[in-house]
Amino acid sequence: MLYYEQSRIIKTRKMMKRTTSLILCLVLSISLFAQSRGMTFQVHNETLTSVLKKIEKAGEKNILFAYQATDQYHVTANIQAKRQKEALEMVLQGKPFSFVEHNTYFAVQYTGKTTRVEQIKGRVVDEHQKPLPFANVVLISSVSKAYVAGCVTAEDGSFVLPYADKDVMLKVSFVGYKSQTLACKPTMHIGLHPDTQQLKAVTIKSTRPNVVYKDGAFTTLVSGTILGELGSAEDMISQLPFVSGEAGSWEIIGRGAPEIYLNGRKLENLNELKRLSAKDILKAEIVTVPGAQYSSKTNAVIRLRAVRKRGQGLSGSLYSEYIQGRYSPHGYEDVQLNYRTGGLDIFGEVGAGLERSHTTAHSETQLHTTSDWEFNSRRTTKTLGGEILMNAGFNYEISEQQSLGMRYETINMIGNNYTHSWGATDVWENGKLTESMGVDLFSKSKPHWSHSVNAYYNGDFGKWNINFNGDFYNKVSQSTQTAINDGQLDAESESKVKSNLYAAKLVVSGPLWKGRLSFGTEEMFTNRHNDFTQSGFSADAFNHIRQSIYAGFLEYYLNIGHMNYGAGLRYEYQKTDYYEKDVLQAEQSPSYRDWIPFASIGYSKDNLNLAFSYRLNKYSPIYVMLQSSIDYDSKYEYKSGDPHLKPQKQHSFNLSGNYKWLSFMAYYNYVLDMYMTWYKPYDEVNHPSVLLQTMASVPHSYYCGANIRVAPSFGIWYPNLTASVFYGHDNVDHLNIPEFGKNQPQFTFSMNNNLRLPHRWFMNLSGNVSTNAEMGHGRKKCMGNMQFRVSKDFLKNDALKVMFVVQDLLHTGYYYFEANGTQSHRTLTRYADNQKILMNVRYTFNATRNKYKGSGAGQSEKQRL
């Protein structure tokens, strides 16, 4: 069987290579077709400035020119199937202009009465002579200081500007650095120096990312700061203010897991962040308390804005990663391509990963029924699997004010995915050893393609914006499970799940008085079938859930002086139809009508930002929580959901802020009907020795905490230290679960040490530790780990990046947990082969950022599915 699957994996990798080649050939064909076709348009008495913009958009290269000169001339022309260079020659004919063609742009120069070319070119660097990309370079009038022409520096710090007026000065600026205004020269080398301030004889540089609070979001710069040096966007997110956790499992402190958006598009597959360089992120916006336009279950939002690269033609990136643990290797490869011609982007991606995991666990369980039972279990779990991802789509900018696009993505497993869990369980009854058995559990997941389609339209009409998204999602999953105890077949089961989602979202926004108003609607329609059959240890289950959600929302942000105000209201109607064996279960088919309020007030001046926010969140249980089927985990332990779960409501109060390189947060959350995993006897009469892991709703609970983070800089060293405290309490009296005697909060400390070294080297050493804690019916032990990372950039514009990482440096990344249940007690220790070495290589060529603006609809329902 293993040989057969490895053969399928090899075949699938060959298929991936063929698919990548097909996409490359397709994009190249489109490129050649577009180039051969040329541009066609007519203009009548339009300004030369307007015509040059049209040629730039329809062509493959940028066009640099001085507005002050071109605005004075008009063009009438009929351009038919011309290349960009030919079109320029036509519109400049008979006018006092010439142009010079470069690799990625045309420079149009005013020649006046002479033919002498006038241009300024140069390079902007920092105090270490390292290029400063995306610095502002502006020509201003020496007399009036009015804007004449401008650009931003390329990734190597270079720039070029044409100019016609001798009476101009060059102004160069970059956030965190002192601006310079200089006399113009044909060739310039400009060094910028950071603003500095003395703090107790230690120089603290303002090259740390500046943070600004506005419209409910804390915005921090990434590109050009130390955050941009951290490798991938995935590495960078962990070091943002108010963010805790590791890659793929981030949390906004006090709020939970955030939704992450890139240029307005919600990321469903967070692996995409691995393949995105941190230096390509212009800024990150951390929304600690989301407004009304976000789903009622959205805890927090991180919005990433990529640097806008206006290059034309073919671009792409190649990414390869290999991870080796003590027992488990993992590999991932990805190819992304984008072809841009004028306002049209055509893009595609193929990625595939193969993974083996290795986890060891030790649990001790006490169960008190007709007898006192004790189970001591030692188990090792290995998985073998892989995944292939493909997506393609287009984005078309009809004009500078309007764009539309479509994106299709499909994901599948590479062959069958296997899980094998084995070990031994010792069973005591009333203090007497009654059984020592070997346990083998085999699971197999079969491959099925999932399909996801998003279409969007974004348009500006005057000062108002309309954004529409429509989504479709389809997924089928199928798995089998076999349990063998002491060599004898004990149980078998099979599960098949089919899910469909249709969703739409409309947002209209525009200025109103001194603020901005947004309103709109969102609709989601879900259909899910779950068929479960087994060999007799429980009962078959055939569940069918249909759900409709209709929502309308209104929110308003107002800025008056240094104050920021926000308020919003969202209304949601949710109707659920729950069927068992095609029979509607009325008690499990509720309807809910909820008003979801939101309010915030903020203050922002100089380096100080403060914000206080309130929001009501509503969480519908994910569909696995609602299943009535009984899953077999071992002879003495089953798992199930609860179809009677209610939506969970959470009142959140949040105070957050920052001053220079210090940020802080305090929060309090009061929760109604909170979901909780708990343990209880499965059947005291017929199966007194079986423990059931299931779900329950806790009538009311609360949790609170605080966090402080300092992130100064000392030369090449950029440390950040975070300290936080957390305490929570659940009212579980109705479940007859005893509480531990102490009420002990948990403290967590983490530190990141970033070193920006010469010759484009970067180094990071990070670690965290959490103290013992005892809250209610749960207890945690001290846990922590360390990680080391080093990277090096190569080639022009840092096109090639190589990174080496060692995870869980001291082999301390264990997970410990202890909990009381109903008539039960359980402790668990687990280690998931966390000590690993990682190496990845990223190469980008002719980089242009995809302009796709689809944000998606029905994202909360996708996550539940």
Secondary structure, DSSP 4 states (H G I P E B T S, - for coil): -HHHHHHHHHHHHHHHHHHHHHHHHHHHHHHHHHHHH-EEEEEEEEEHHHHHHHHHHHSSSEEE--HHHHTT-EEEEEEEEE-HHHHHHHHHTTSSEEEEE-SSEEEEEE-TTS----EEEEEEE-TTS-B-TT-EEEEEETTT--EEEEEE--TTSEEEEE---SSEEEEEE-TTB--EEEE--SEEEEE--B-EEEETTEEEETTSPPEEEETTEEEEE-TTSGGGGSSBHHHHHTTSTTEES-TT--EETTTBSEEEEETTEE-S-GGGGTTSBGGGEEEEEEESS--TTS-TT--EEEEEEE------EEEEEEEEEEEEESS-EEEEEEEEEEEEETTEEEEEEEEEEEEEEEEEEEEEEEEESSSEEEEEEEEEEEEEEEEEEEEEEEEEEEETTEEEEEEEEEEEESS-EEEEEEEEEEEEETTEEEEEEEEEEEEEEE---EEEEEEEEEEEETTEEEEEEEEEEEEEEEEEEEEEETTEEEEEEEEEEEEEEEEEEEEEEEEETTEEEEEEEEEEEEEEEEEEEESSSS--EEEEEEEEEEEEEEEEEEEETTEEEEEEEEEEEEEEEEEETTEE-GGG--EEEEEEEEEEEEEEETTEEEEEEEEEEEEPPPGGGG----EEEETTEEE---TTPPPEEEEEEEEEEEETTEEEEEEEEEEEEEEEEEEEEEETTTEEEEEEEEEEEEEEEEEEEEEEEE---BTTEEEEEEEEEEEEEE--GGGTPPPPS--B-EEEEEEEEEEEETTTEEEEEEEEEE--EEETTEEE--EEEEEEEEEEEESGGG-EEEEEEEESTTS---EEEEEEETTEEEEEEEE----EEEEEEEEEES----------S-HHHHHH-
